[in-house]
Amino acid sequence: MSRAINLNLTHDQVQAAVLKHKAVISAIEPLFPRGTRVVLTNADQAATIRRALKAQVIDGPVKRTPLRTLAL
């Protein structure tokens, strides 16, 4: 099972829900035009969040925004 979940929630709503369920975020990014993609540190946590937020899970393709990383 994937650790990544696309949710029809804001960044802050996702962070609050993950904290409430004592899960740990590995990565988080906005989706276009709305929503948030979150990657949890393990599949068990992802399954917990999927169950808790099943009404907000986005199924199907989404448009991701590019993440920028700094070159060292």
mmCIF file as gemmi writes it, N, C-alpha and C atoms, coordinates in Angstrom:
data_model
loop_
_atom_site.group_PDB
_atom_site.id
_atom_site.type_symbol
_atom_site.label_atom_id
_atom_site.label_alt_id
_atom_site.label_comp_id
_atom_site.label_asym_id
_atom_site.label_entity_id
_atom_site.label_seq_id
_atom_site.pdbx_PDB_ins_code
_atom_site.Cartn_x
_atom_site.Cartn_y
_atom_site.Cartn_z
_atom_site.occupancy
_atom_site.B_iso_or_equiv
_atom_site.pdbx_formal_charge
_atom_site.auth_seq_id
_atom_site.auth_asym_id
_atom_site.pdbx_PDB_model_num
ATOM 1 N N . MET Axp A 1 ? 0.836 -1.175 0 1 0 ? 1 A 1
ATOM 2 C CA . MET Axp A 1 ? 0 0 0 1 0 ? 1 A 1
ATOM 3 C C . MET Axp A 1 ? 0.882 1.24 0 1 0 ? 1 A 1
ATOM 4 N N . SER Axp A 2 ? 0.45 2.258 -0.724 1 0 ? 2 A 1
ATOM 5 C CA . SER Axp A 2 ? 1.2 3.497 -0.835 1 0 ? 2 A 1
ATOM 6 C C . SER Axp A 2 ? 1.136 4.312 0.455 1 0 ? 2 A 1
ATOM 7 N N . ARG Axp A 3 ? 2.203 5.02 0.707 1 0 ? 3 A 1
ATOM 8 C CA . ARG Axp A 3 ? 2.231 5.923 1.86 1 0 ? 3 A 1
ATOM 9 C C . ARG Axp A 3 ? 1.688 7.292 1.498 1 0 ? 3 A 1
ATOM 10 N N . ALA Axp A 4 ? 1.458 7.552 0.201 1 0 ? 4 A 1
ATOM 11 C CA . ALA Axp A 4 ? 0.98 8.852 -0.274 1 0 ? 4 A 1
ATOM 12 C C . ALA Axp A 4 ? -0.538 8.872 -0.38 1 0 ? 4 A 1
ATOM 13 N N . ILE Axp A 5 ? -1.128 10.011 0.018 1 0 ? 5 A 1
ATOM 14 C CA . ILE Axp A 5 ? -2.58 10.182 -0.041 1 0 ? 5 A 1
ATOM 15 C C . ILE Axp A 5 ? -2.864 11.585 -0.577 1 0 ? 5 A 1
ATOM 16 N N . ASN Axp A 6 ? -3.791 11.682 -1.509 1 0 ? 6 A 1
ATOM 17 C CA . ASN Axp A 6 ? -4.256 12.971 -2.009 1 0 ? 6 A 1
ATOM 18 C C . ASN Axp A 6 ? -5.581 13.283 -1.323 1 0 ? 6 A 1
ATOM 19 N N . LEU Axp A 7 ? -5.633 14.435 -0.662 1 0 ? 7 A 1
ATOM 20 C CA . LEU Axp A 7 ? -6.808 14.788 0.128 1 0 ? 7 A 1
ATOM 21 C C . LEU Axp A 7 ? -7.392 16.124 -0.313 1 0 ? 7 A 1
ATOM 22 N N . ASN Axp A 8 ? -8.698 16.225 -0.291 1 0 ? 8 A 1
ATOM 23 C CA . ASN Axp A 8 ? -9.394 17.462 -0.608 1 0 ? 8 A 1
ATOM 24 C C . ASN Axp A 8 ? -9.504 18.304 0.661 1 0 ? 8 A 1
ATOM 25 N N . LEU Axp A 9 ? -8.351 18.65 1.215 1 0 ? 9 A 1
ATOM 26 C CA . LEU Axp A 9 ? -8.239 19.451 2.433 1 0 ? 9 A 1
ATOM 27 C C . LEU Axp A 9 ? -7.09 20.438 2.257 1 0 ? 9 A 1
ATOM 28 N N . THR Axp A 10 ? -7.084 21.473 3.086 1 0 ? 10 A 1
ATOM 29 C CA . THR Axp A 10 ? -5.971 22.419 3.062 1 0 ? 10 A 1
ATOM 30 C C . THR Axp A 10 ? -4.76 21.818 3.774 1 0 ? 10 A 1
ATOM 31 N N . HIS Axp A 11 ? -3.635 22.443 3.568 1 0 ? 11 A 1
ATOM 32 C CA . HIS Axp A 11 ? -2.385 22.047 4.221 1 0 ? 11 A 1
ATOM 33 C C . HIS Axp A 11 ? -2.573 21.976 5.741 1 0 ? 11 A 1
ATOM 34 N N . ASP Axp A 12 ? -3.167 23.03 6.315 1 0 ? 12 A 1
ATOM 35 C CA . ASP Axp A 12 ? -3.358 23.077 7.766 1 0 ? 12 A 1
ATOM 36 C C . ASP Axp A 12 ? -4.327 22 8.257 1 0 ? 12 A 1
ATOM 37 N N . GLN Axp A 13 ? -5.382 21.733 7.495 1 0 ? 13 A 1
ATOM 38 C CA . GLN Axp A 13 ? -6.329 20.684 7.881 1 0 ? 13 A 1
ATOM 39 C C . GLN Axp A 13 ? -5.661 19.313 7.872 1 0 ? 13 A 1
ATOM 40 N N . VAL Axp A 14 ? -4.821 19.072 6.879 1 0 ? 14 A 1
ATOM 41 C CA . VAL Axp A 14 ? -4.101 17.795 6.802 1 0 ? 14 A 1
ATOM 42 C C . VAL Axp A 14 ? -3.154 17.659 7.991 1 0 ? 14 A 1
ATOM 43 N N . GLN Axp A 15 ? -2.402 18.702 8.282 1 0 ? 15 A 1
ATOM 44 C CA . GLN Axp A 15 ? -1.476 18.642 9.412 1 0 ? 15 A 1
ATOM 45 C C . GLN Axp A 15 ? -2.209 18.372 10.718 1 0 ? 15 A 1
ATOM 46 N N . ALA Axp A 16 ? -3.343 19.016 10.932 1 0 ? 16 A 1
ATOM 47 C CA . ALA Axp A 16 ? -4.126 18.814 12.15 1 0 ? 16 A 1
ATOM 48 C C . ALA Axp A 16 ? -4.644 17.38 12.247 1 0 ? 16 A 1
ATOM 49 N N . ALA Axp A 17 ? -5.136 16.838 11.135 1 0 ? 17 A 1
ATOM 50 C CA . ALA Axp A 17 ? -5.658 15.47 11.14 1 0 ? 17 A 1
ATOM 51 C C . ALA Axp A 17 ? -4.55 14.451 11.4 1 0 ? 17 A 1
ATOM 52 N N . VAL Axp A 18 ? -3.4 14.658 10.782 1 0 ? 18 A 1
ATOM 53 C CA . VAL Axp A 18 ? -2.272 13.741 10.973 1 0 ? 18 A 1
ATOM 54 C C . VAL Axp A 18 ? -1.81 13.79 12.426 1 0 ? 18 A 1
ATOM 55 N N . LEU Axp A 19 ? -1.714 14.981 12.995 1 0 ? 19 A 1
ATOM 56 C CA . LEU Axp A 19 ? -1.312 15.131 14.401 1 0 ? 19 A 1
ATOM 57 C C . LEU Axp A 19 ? -2.322 14.448 15.325 1 0 ? 19 A 1
ATOM 58 N N . LYS Axp A 20 ? -3.607 14.619 15.049 1 0 ? 20 A 1
ATOM 59 C CA . LYS Axp A 20 ? -4.665 14.009 15.86 1 0 ? 20 A 1
ATOM 60 C C . LYS Axp A 20 ? -4.53 12.481 15.904 1 0 ? 20 A 1
ATOM 61 N N . HIS Axp A 21 ? -4.114 11.894 14.78 1 0 ? 21 A 1
ATOM 62 C CA . HIS Axp A 21 ? -3.988 10.436 14.698 1 0 ? 21 A 1
ATOM 63 C C . HIS Axp A 21 ? -2.565 9.949 14.979 1 0 ? 21 A 1
ATOM 64 N N . LYS Axp A 22 ? -1.725 10.867 15.454 1 0 ? 22 A 1
ATOM 65 C CA . LYS Axp A 22 ? -0.347 10.535 15.863 1 0 ? 22 A 1
ATOM 66 C C . LYS Axp A 22 ? 0.468 9.888 14.75 1 0 ? 22 A 1
ATOM 67 N N . ALA Axp A 23 ? 0.23 10.345 13.523 1 0 ? 23 A 1
ATOM 68 C CA . ALA Axp A 23 ? 1.018 9.887 12.383 1 0 ? 23 A 1
ATOM 69 C C . ALA Axp A 23 ? 2.124 10.912 12.136 1 0 ? 23 A 1
ATOM 70 N N . VAL Axp A 24 ? 3.081 10.548 11.291 1 0 ? 24 A 1
ATOM 71 C CA . VAL Axp A 24 ? 4.221 11.422 11.007 1 0 ? 24 A 1
ATOM 72 C C . VAL Axp A 24 ? 4.303 11.669 9.496 1 0 ? 24 A 1
ATOM 73 N N . ILE Axp A 25 ? 4.379 12.939 9.127 1 0 ? 25 A 1
ATOM 74 C CA . ILE Axp A 25 ? 4.459 13.34 7.72 1 0 ? 25 A 1
ATOM 75 C C . ILE Axp A 25 ? 5.893 13.247 7.237 1 0 ? 25 A 1
ATOM 76 N N . SER Axp A 26 ? 6.066 12.595 6.091 1 0 ? 26 A 1
ATOM 77 C CA . SER Axp A 26 ? 7.363 12.529 5.432 1 0 ? 26 A 1
ATOM 78 C C . SER Axp A 26 ? 7.499 13.673 4.427 1 0 ? 26 A 1
ATOM 79 N N . ALA Axp A 27 ? 6.416 13.97 3.698 1 0 ? 27 A 1
ATOM 80 C CA . ALA Axp A 27 ? 6.387 15.074 2.732 1 0 ? 27 A 1
ATOM 81 C C . ALA Axp A 27 ? 4.956 15.554 2.577 1 0 ? 27 A 1
ATOM 82 N N . ILE Axp A 28 ? 4.818 16.839 2.259 1 0 ? 28 A 1
ATOM 83 C CA . ILE Axp A 28 ? 3.486 17.41 2.057 1 0 ? 28 A 1
ATOM 84 C C . ILE Axp A 28 ? 3.608 18.474 0.968 1 0 ? 28 A 1
ATOM 85 N N . GLU Axp A 29 ? 2.613 18.524 0.061 1 0 ? 29 A 1
ATOM 86 C CA . GLU Axp A 29 ? 2.661 19.503 -1.029 1 0 ? 29 A 1
ATOM 87 C C . GLU Axp A 29 ? 1.249 19.849 -1.469 1 0 ? 29 A 1
ATOM 88 N N . PRO Axp A 30 ? 1.061 21.067 -1.974 1 0 ? 30 A 1
ATOM 89 C CA . PRO Axp A 30 ? -0.258 21.466 -2.469 1 0 ? 30 A 1
ATOM 90 C C . PRO Axp A 30 ? -0.55 20.827 -3.812 1 0 ? 30 A 1
ATOM 91 N N . LEU Axp A 31 ? -1.828 20.616 -4.092 1 0 ? 31 A 1
ATOM 92 C CA . LEU Axp A 31 ? -2.287 20.129 -5.393 1 0 ? 31 A 1
ATOM 93 C C . LEU Axp A 31 ? -2.991 21.275 -6.114 1 0 ? 31 A 1
ATOM 94 N N . PHE Axp A 32 ? -3.051 21.195 -7.428 1 0 ? 32 A 1
ATOM 95 C CA . PHE Axp A 32 ? -3.702 22.232 -8.21 1 0 ? 32 A 1
ATOM 96 C C . PHE Axp A 32 ? -5.021 21.697 -8.747 1 0 ? 32 A 1
ATOM 97 N N . PRO Axp A 33 ? -6.13 22.379 -8.64 1 0 ? 33 A 1
ATOM 98 C CA . PRO Axp A 33 ? -6.334 23.708 -8.117 1 0 ? 33 A 1
ATOM 99 C C . PRO Axp A 33 ? -6.582 23.741 -6.614 1 0 ? 33 A 1
ATOM 100 N N . ARG Axp A 34 ? -6.847 22.584 -6.015 1 0 ? 34 A 1
ATOM 101 C CA . ARG Axp A 34 ? -7.023 22.542 -4.556 1 0 ? 34 A 1
ATOM 102 C C . ARG Axp A 34 ? -6.675 21.153 -4.061 1 0 ? 34 A 1
ATOM 103 N N . GLY Axp A 35 ? -6.453 21.063 -2.772 1 0 ? 35 A 1
ATOM 104 C CA . GLY Axp A 35 ? -6.126 19.783 -2.161 1 0 ? 35 A 1
ATOM 105 C C . GLY Axp A 35 ? -4.675 19.722 -1.729 1 0 ? 35 A 1
ATOM 106 N N . THR Axp A 36 ? -4.34 18.618 -1.076 1 0 ? 36 A 1
ATOM 107 C CA . THR Axp A 36 ? -3.002 18.427 -0.538 1 0 ? 36 A 1
ATOM 108 C C . THR Axp A 36 ? -2.59 16.977 -0.706 1 0 ? 36 A 1
ATOM 109 N N . ARG Axp A 37 ? -1.345 16.777 -1.105 1 0 ? 37 A 1
ATOM 110 C CA . ARG Axp A 37 ? -0.761 15.439 -1.18 1 0 ? 37 A 1
ATOM 111 C C . ARG Axp A 37 ? 0.114 15.288 0.056 1 0 ? 37 A 1
ATOM 112 N N . VAL Axp A 38 ? -0.107 14.222 0.79 1 0 ? 38 A 1
ATOM 113 C CA . VAL Axp A 38 ? 0.692 13.965 1.988 1 0 ? 38 A 1
ATOM 114 C C . VAL Axp A 38 ? 1.292 12.569 1.891 1 0 ? 38 A 1
ATOM 115 N N . VAL Axp A 39 ? 2.533 12.444 2.297 1 0 ? 39 A 1
ATOM 116 C CA . VAL Axp A 39 ? 3.216 11.154 2.35 1 0 ? 39 A 1
ATOM 117 C C . VAL Axp A 39 ? 3.547 10.901 3.817 1 0 ? 39 A 1
ATOM 118 N N . LEU Axp A 40 ? 3.083 9.768 4.333 1 0 ? 40 A 1
ATOM 119 C CA . LEU Axp A 40 ? 3.342 9.404 5.715 1 0 ? 40 A 1
ATOM 120 C C . LEU Axp A 40 ? 4.591 8.53 5.797 1 0 ? 40 A 1
ATOM 121 N N . THR Axp A 41 ? 5.133 8.368 6.993 1 0 ? 41 A 1
ATOM 122 C CA . THR Axp A 41 ? 6.383 7.626 7.137 1 0 ? 41 A 1
ATOM 123 C C . THR Axp A 41 ? 6.231 6.119 7.004 1 0 ? 41 A 1
ATOM 124 N N . ASN Axp A 42 ? 5.009 5.599 7.18 1 0 ? 42 A 1
ATOM 125 C CA . ASN Axp A 42 ? 4.828 4.155 6.954 1 0 ? 42 A 1
ATOM 126 C C . ASN Axp A 42 ? 3.404 3.858 6.488 1 0 ? 42 A 1
ATOM 127 N N . ALA Axp A 43 ? 3.223 2.69 5.929 1 0 ? 43 A 1
ATOM 128 C CA . ALA Axp A 43 ? 1.947 2.302 5.33 1 0 ? 43 A 1
ATOM 129 C C . ALA Axp A 43 ? 0.833 2.158 6.366 1 0 ? 43 A 1
ATOM 130 N N . ASP Axp A 44 ? 1.166 1.74 7.585 1 0 ? 44 A 1
ATOM 131 C CA . ASP Axp A 44 ? 0.14 1.612 8.632 1 0 ? 44 A 1
ATOM 132 C C . ASP Axp A 44 ? -0.467 2.972 8.968 1 0 ? 44 A 1
ATOM 133 N N . GLN Axp A 45 ? 0.391 3.988 9.079 1 0 ? 45 A 1
ATOM 134 C CA . GLN Axp A 45 ? -0.111 5.339 9.344 1 0 ? 45 A 1
ATOM 135 C C . GLN Axp A 45 ? -0.955 5.84 8.177 1 0 ? 45 A 1
ATOM 136 N N . ALA Axp A 46 ? -0.528 5.556 6.961 1 0 ? 46 A 1
ATOM 137 C CA . ALA Axp A 46 ? -1.29 5.966 5.784 1 0 ? 46 A 1
ATOM 138 C C . ALA Axp A 46 ? -2.667 5.308 5.775 1 0 ? 46 A 1
ATOM 139 N N . ALA Axp A 47 ? -2.736 4.045 6.131 1 0 ? 47 A 1
ATOM 140 C CA . ALA Axp A 47 ? -4.022 3.337 6.184 1 0 ? 47 A 1
ATOM 141 C C . ALA Axp A 47 ? -4.939 3.958 7.235 1 0 ? 47 A 1
ATOM 142 N N . THR Axp A 48 ? -4.385 4.336 8.373 1 0 ? 48 A 1
ATOM 143 C CA . THR Axp A 48 ? -5.166 4.977 9.43 1 0 ? 48 A 1
ATOM 144 C C . THR Axp A 48 ? -5.749 6.303 8.943 1 0 ? 48 A 1
ATOM 145 N N . ILE Axp A 49 ? -4.924 7.113 8.296 1 0 ? 49 A 1
ATOM 146 C CA . ILE Axp A 49 ? -5.383 8.404 7.79 1 0 ? 49 A 1
ATOM 147 C C . ILE Axp A 49 ? -6.41 8.206 6.678 1 0 ? 49 A 1
ATOM 148 N N . ARG Axp A 50 ? -6.19 7.224 5.798 1 0 ? 50 A 1
ATOM 149 C CA . ARG Axp A 50 ? -7.169 6.945 4.734 1 0 ? 50 A 1
ATOM 150 C C . ARG Axp A 50 ? -8.539 6.59 5.317 1 0 ? 50 A 1
ATOM 151 N N . ARG Axp A 51 ? -8.543 5.755 6.351 1 0 ? 51 A 1
ATOM 152 C CA . ARG Axp A 51 ? -9.817 5.375 6.989 1 0 ? 51 A 1
ATOM 153 C C . ARG Axp A 51 ? -10.469 6.581 7.658 1 0 ? 51 A 1
ATOM 154 N N . ALA Axp A 52 ? -9.684 7.367 8.366 1 0 ? 52 A 1
ATOM 155 C CA . ALA Axp A 52 ? -10.229 8.503 9.114 1 0 ? 52 A 1
ATOM 156 C C . ALA Axp A 52 ? -10.759 9.6 8.191 1 0 ? 52 A 1
ATOM 157 N N . LEU Axp A 53 ? -10.124 9.774 7.031 1 0 ? 53 A 1
ATOM 158 C CA . LEU Axp A 53 ? -10.481 10.87 6.128 1 0 ? 53 A 1
ATOM 159 C C . LEU Axp A 53 ? -11.042 10.364 4.8 1 0 ? 53 A 1
ATOM 160 N N . LYS Axp A 54 ? -11.684 9.211 4.817 1 0 ? 54 A 1
ATOM 161 C CA . LYS Axp A 54 ? -12.114 8.575 3.57 1 0 ? 54 A 1
ATOM 162 C C . LYS Axp A 54 ? -13.011 9.466 2.718 1 0 ? 54 A 1
ATOM 163 N N . ALA Axp A 55 ? -13.804 10.336 3.316 1 0 ? 55 A 1
ATOM 164 C CA . ALA Axp A 55 ? -14.677 11.227 2.543 1 0 ? 55 A 1
ATOM 165 C C . ALA Axp A 55 ? -13.883 12.321 1.818 1 0 ? 55 A 1
ATOM 166 N N . GLN Axp A 56 ? -12.661 12.594 2.254 1 0 ? 56 A 1
ATOM 167 C CA . GLN Axp A 56 ? -11.852 13.637 1.646 1 0 ? 56 A 1
ATOM 168 C C . GLN Axp A 56 ? -10.755 13.101 0.722 1 0 ? 56 A 1
ATOM 169 N N . VAL Axp A 57 ? -10.631 11.775 0.6 1 0 ? 57 A 1
ATOM 170 C CA . VAL Axp A 57 ? -9.599 11.202 -0.267 1 0 ? 57 A 1
ATOM 171 C C . VAL Axp A 57 ? -9.964 11.468 -1.724 1 0 ? 57 A 1
ATOM 172 N N . ILE Axp A 58 ? -8.988 11.956 -2.484 1 0 ? 58 A 1
ATOM 173 C CA . ILE Axp A 58 ? -9.173 12.206 -3.915 1 0 ? 58 A 1
ATOM 174 C C . ILE Axp A 58 ? -8.73 10.957 -4.665 1 0 ? 58 A 1
ATOM 175 N N . ASP Axp A 59 ? -9.657 10.327 -5.368 1 0 ? 59 A 1
ATOM 176 C CA . ASP Axp A 59 ? -9.334 9.17 -6.197 1 0 ? 59 A 1
ATOM 177 C C . ASP Axp A 59 ? -9.059 9.645 -7.618 1 0 ? 59 A 1
ATOM 178 N N . GLY Axp A 60 ? -8.189 8.959 -8.294 1 0 ? 60 A 1
ATOM 179 C CA . GLY Axp A 60 ? -7.9 9.316 -9.68 1 0 ? 60 A 1
ATOM 180 C C . GLY Axp A 60 ? -6.734 10.279 -9.795 1 0 ? 60 A 1
ATOM 181 N N . PRO Axp A 61 ? -6.47 10.709 -11.023 1 0 ? 61 A 1
ATOM 182 C CA . PRO Axp A 61 ? -5.31 11.571 -11.266 1 0 ? 61 A 1
ATOM 183 C C . PRO Axp A 61 ? -5.488 12.968 -10.676 1 0 ? 61 A 1
ATOM 184 N N . VAL Axp A 62 ? -4.385 13.552 -10.264 1 0 ? 62 A 1
ATOM 185 C CA . VAL Axp A 62 ? -4.364 14.916 -9.743 1 0 ? 62 A 1
ATOM 186 C C . VAL Axp A 62 ? -3.219 15.67 -10.401 1 0 ? 62 A 1
ATOM 187 N N . LYS Axp A 63 ? -3.294 16.98 -10.366 1 0 ? 63 A 1
ATOM 188 C CA . LYS Axp A 63 ? -2.218 17.8 -10.915 1 0 ? 63 A 1
ATOM 189 C C . LYS Axp A 63 ? -1.35 18.267 -9.751 1 0 ? 63 A 1
ATOM 190 N N . ARG Axp A 64 ? -0.111 17.792 -9.749 1 0 ? 64 A 1
ATOM 191 C CA . ARG Axp A 64 ? 0.823 18.153 -8.688 1 0 ? 64 A 1
ATOM 192 C C . ARG Axp A 64 ? 1.572 19.429 -9.065 1 0 ? 64 A 1
ATOM 193 N N . THR Axp A 65 ? 1.988 20.153 -8.057 1 0 ? 65 A 1
ATOM 194 C CA . THR Axp A 65 ? 2.818 21.321 -8.276 1 0 ? 65 A 1
ATOM 195 C C . THR Axp A 65 ? 4.27 20.896 -8.073 1 0 ? 65 A 1
ATOM 196 N N . PRO Axp A 66 ? 5.188 21.41 -8.897 1 0 ? 66 A 1
ATOM 197 C CA . PRO Axp A 66 ? 6.584 20.985 -8.76 1 0 ? 66 A 1
ATOM 198 C C . PRO Axp A 66 ? 7.178 21.405 -7.427 1 0 ? 66 A 1
ATOM 199 N N . LEU Axp A 67 ? 7.894 20.493 -6.805 1 0 ? 67 A 1
ATOM 200 C CA . LEU Axp A 67 ? 8.639 20.814 -5.59 1 0 ? 67 A 1
ATOM 201 C C . LEU Axp A 67 ? 10.019 21.288 -5.999 1 0 ? 67 A 1
ATOM 202 N N . ARG Axp A 68 ? 10.49 22.304 -5.342 1 0 ? 68 A 1
ATOM 203 C CA . ARG Axp A 68 ? 11.823 22.808 -5.646 1 0 ? 68 A 1
ATOM 204 C C . ARG Axp A 68 ? 12.768 22.388 -4.546 1 0 ? 68 A 1
ATOM 205 N N . THR Axp A 69 ? 13.9 21.864 -4.924 1 0 ? 69 A 1
ATOM 206 C CA . THR Axp A 69 ? 14.919 21.495 -3.951 1 0 ? 69 A 1
ATOM 207 C C . THR Axp A 69 ? 16.163 22.34 -4.209 1 0 ? 69 A 1
ATOM 208 N N . LEU Axp A 70 ? 16.918 22.566 -3.175 1 0 ? 70 A 1
ATOM 209 C CA . LEU Axp A 70 ? 18.143 23.338 -3.3 1 0 ? 70 A 1
ATOM 210 C C . LEU Axp A 70 ? 19.295 22.411 -3.631 1 0 ? 70 A 1
ATOM 211 N N . ALA Axp A 71 ? 20.087 22.789 -4.582 1 0 ? 71 A 1
ATOM 212 C CA . ALA Axp A 71 ? 21.279 22.035 -4.919 1 0 ? 71 A 1
ATOM 213 C C . ALA Axp A 71 ? 22.375 22.385 -3.925 1 0 ? 71 A 1
ATOM 214 N N . LEU Axp A 72 ? 23.049 21.393 -3.432 1 0 ? 72 A 1
ATOM 215 C CA . LEU Axp A 72 ? 24.137 21.652 -2.465 1 0 ? 72 A 1
ATOM 216 C C . LEU Axp A 72 ? 25.472 21.588 -3.147 1 0 ? 72 A 1
